[in-house]
């Protein structure tokens, strides 16, 4: 049955010579896989260029009972990008976040609040002109709230540890090895204070930003089953080394 859906593109993989599979987090059904023509297909009915990293798309697809992949019949963008695909730093962030979200949201069903957060964040990144070097850090910290393991700030005081496994600040070093010492624990507190509008006011060195991203990825691996090492992590760290 043909249905219209709206979603955010989170990755494309080759299916065969004529088709690709695109993963889209949709407003209506959560994470869903769709079949689209490969870029080199002759006279494709659906333009594969529409499915760039983090593209906001609207599709009409054939949903069949018990099918895991749904052929797309028509597609269009509902928010043409102004700068995201053309700015190397923004496109680097988009590449990293598509890989990250494709893994982190793999089991997620439809969630209006989560979809609204993703949509707002993508549109904000596309529209901003400067001051977005910490965007991916703020985005990932706030994303954890929707997935159920946002850091508990209740017991934070200067000099405490951050228990990565239990997502909270503690005054004594945990017996297990998954924790941050006070200096790095303070960075978690700092990130929770940032938002997109104010994050440019918080200066971070290349080393601090890189380390924060490593910690966040480790944090997600602890709380999400089978969350892998991300290939695009090193690329993003290298790219933002020049900012």
Residue pairs with C-beta under 8 A, 6 or more apart in sequence:
1 62
1 63
1 64
2 60
2 61
2 62
2 63
2 73
3 28
3 60
3 61
3 63
4 58
4 59
4 60
5 24
5 26
5 27
5 28
5 29
5 32
5 58
5 59
5 61
6 26
6 27
6 28
6 56
6 57
6 58
6 78
7 24
7 25
7 26
7 27
7 32
7 56
7 57
7 58
7 59
8 24
8 25
8 54
8 55
8 56
8 57
8 101
8 115
8 118
8 119
8 122
9 22
9 23
9 24
9 51
9 52
9 53
9 54
9 55
9 56
9 57
9 98
10 23
10 24
10 25
10 31
10 53
10 54
10 98
10 101
10 102
10 105
11 22
11 23
11 53
11 98
11 99
11 102
12 20
12 21
12 22
12 23
12 36
12 48
12 51
13 20
13 21
13 23
14 20
14 21
14 38
15 21
15 35
17 38
18 37
18 38
18 41
19 35
19 36
19 37
19 38
19 41
20 35
20 36
20 37
20 38
20 39
20 48
21 33
21 34
21 35
21 36
21 69
22 33
22 34
22 35
22 36
22 51
22 72
23 31
23 32
23 33
23 34
23 102
24 31
24 32
24 33
24 34
24 51
24 57
24 59
25 31
25 32
25 101
25 105
25 108
25 115
25 118
26 32
26 110
26 115
27 110
27 112
27 115
28 110
29 109
29 110
30 105
30 108
30 109
30 110
30 111
31 105
31 106
31 107
31 108
31 109
32 70
33 68
33 69
33 70
34 59
34 61
34 69
34 70
34 71
34 72
35 69
35 70
35 71
35 72
36 44
36 46
36 48
36 51
36 72
36 75
37 44
37 45
37 46
37 48
38 44
38 48
39 48
39 49
41 48
45 73
45 74
46 72
46 73
46 74
46 75
47 75
50 57
50 75
50 76
50 77
51 57
51 75
52 81
52 85
52 94
53 91
53 94
53 95
53 97
53 98
54 84
54 94
54 97
54 98
54 122
55 77
55 81
56 77
56 78
56 79
56 119
56 122
56 123
57 75
57 76
57 77
57 78
58 75
58 76
58 77
58 78
59 72
59 74
59 75
60 72
60 73
60 74
60 75
61 70
61 71
61 72
61 73
62 70
62 71
62 73
63 70
64 70
79 122
79 123
79 126
81 126
82 126
82 127
83 90
83 126
83 127
84 90
84 91
84 94
84 122
84 125
84 126
85 91
85 94
88 239
89 132
89 133
89 239
89 240
89 243
90 125
90 126
90 132
92 235
92 236
92 239
92 240
93 125
93 132
93 135
93 136
93 236
94 125
95 232
95 235
95 236
96 136
96 230
96 232
96 233
96 235
96 236
97 136
97 139
99 230
99 231
99 232
100 140
100 220
100 230
100 232
101 118
103 224
103 227
103 228
103 230
104 143
104 147
104 220
104 224
104 227
105 114
108 114
108 147
111 146
113 146
114 146
117 142
117 143
117 146
121 139
121 196
124 196
125 132
125 135
128 135
128 196
130 200
131 199
131 200
132 199
132 200
133 200
133 204
133 209
133 240
133 243
134 194
134 199
134 200
134 202
134 204
134 209
135 196
135 199
136 213
136 236
137 191
137 194
137 209
137 212
137 213
137 216
138 191
138 194
138 195
138 196
138 199
140 216
140 220
141 150
141 151
141 188
141 191
141 192
141 194
141 216
142 150
144 150
144 151
144 219
144 220
144 223
147 223
147 224
148 223
149 167
149 219
149 223
150 167
151 162
151 167
151 168
151 169
151 188
151 192
152 167
152 168
152 169
153 169
153 189
153 192
154 168
154 169
155 168
155 169
155 170
155 171
156 169
156 189
157 169
157 171
158 182
158 186
159 182
160 169
160 170
160 171
160 182
160 185
161 169
161 170
161 171
161 172
161 173
161 174
161 179
161 180
161 181
161 182
161 185
162 168
162 169
162 170
162 179
162 180
162 184
162 185
162 188
163 169
163 170
163 174
163 178
163 179
164 178
164 179
164 180
164 218
164 219
164 222
165 174
165 176
165 178
165 179
165 222
166 174
167 219
167 223
169 185
169 189
170 179
173 179
178 222
180 187
180 188
180 215
184 211
184 215
187 208
187 211
187 212
187 215
188 215
190 202
191 212
193 202
194 202
204 212
206 240
206 241
206 243
209 240
210 237
210 240
210 241
213 233
213 236
213 237
214 233
217 230
217 233
220 227
221 227
221 228
